[in-house]
């Protein structure tokens, strides 16, 4: 029973850390251009030497 008093705050802290990391990625535009990278790979100009 004493273990629960230790594990519950740890679980809440880890959840808040994950939520904070997700909100940080939203703030800095991590998910703004979801189609750009796949299109750059598929439709890349091959002007340079191989």
N, C-alpha and C positions, 0 to 999 in steps of 0.2 A: 504494500500500500504506500510505503514511503517513496518507492521508485516513481510512482505517478506524479508526485509533487515535484520531482526533478524532470521527468520526461515531458510533461505538458508545457512548461515554459520553453523548453528547448524546441519542441515542435512548433509552437506559436512563433518563436523567434526565427526559425528557419522559413516558415511560411511568409512572415513579414519581409525577410531578406529576399525571397524569391519574387514577391510582389513589388518590392522596391526596384529590383533589377529589371523587371518587365516594364515598369513605369519609366525607368531611366532610358530604356531602349526606345520607348515611344516618344519621349521628349527629344531625343537626338536623331530622330528620323530613320531608324533602322528599317522600318517597314514601308517607307514611302515609295520605293521603286521596285515592286515585286516582279514586273515583267521585263525590266531592262537587262538584267544579266542573262536570262535564257535567250532573249532575242539577239544580244551581242554575240553569243556563242554560235547560234545557228546562222545568222545573217551577217557574218563578218566579211569585210572587204579583204580580198587577198591581193593587194597591190605589191607587197614586198617579195623579196626573193625567198625561195624555199631551200 
